[in-house]
């Protein structure tokens, strides 16, 4: 059996930093969740996520693209528009975020009823 290290390795710290870079912003989980629910156009995303600014939305979308969690497709039809979709890895992240959300709700309910662990 491999002995546990008493510290994070450089590569582990780097991986955590990358994760924090993607989901550390309070808006990232909302953007990933909206994309996971099929909201794919920037204007619709902005309306779907109350309080997010165009600047922050564009920043978050750019970050998701950089990390390979989303794709961007430009449609050159009569009405030019852009659509974003989650990649397979992005969809996996969305499922993890949903699990964290469910855990948070479960915890809030337990705290509200006075339950202790």
Residue pairs with C-beta under 8 A, 6 or more apart in sequence:
8 16
18 67
21 63
21 67
22 28
22 63
22 64
22 67
22 69
22 93
23 29
23 32
23 93
23 97
25 56
25 59
25 60
25 63
27 49
27 52
27 56
27 57
27 60
28 60
28 63
28 64
29 97
29 100
29 101
30 49
30 52
31 45
31 49
31 52
31 57
31 60
31 61
31 64
32 64
32 69
32 86
32 90
32 93
32 94
32 97
33 94
33 97
33 98
33 101
34 45
34 48
34 49
35 45
35 64
35 70
35 84
35 85
35 86
35 90
35 94
36 86
36 90
36 91
36 94
36 95
36 98
39 45
39 48
40 83
40 84
40 85
41 81
41 82
41 83
41 84
42 54
42 57
42 58
42 61
42 82
42 84
45 52
45 57
45 61
45 84
46 52
46 54
46 57
49 57
61 70
61 72
61 84
64 70
64 84
64 86
64 90
65 71
65 72
65 84
68 87
68 89
68 90
69 86
69 87
69 89
69 90
69 93
70 84
70 85
70 86
70 87
70 90
71 84
71 85
71 86
71 87
72 82
72 83
72 84
73 82
73 83
73 84
73 85
74 80
74 82
75 81
75 82
75 83
86 93
86 94
110 117
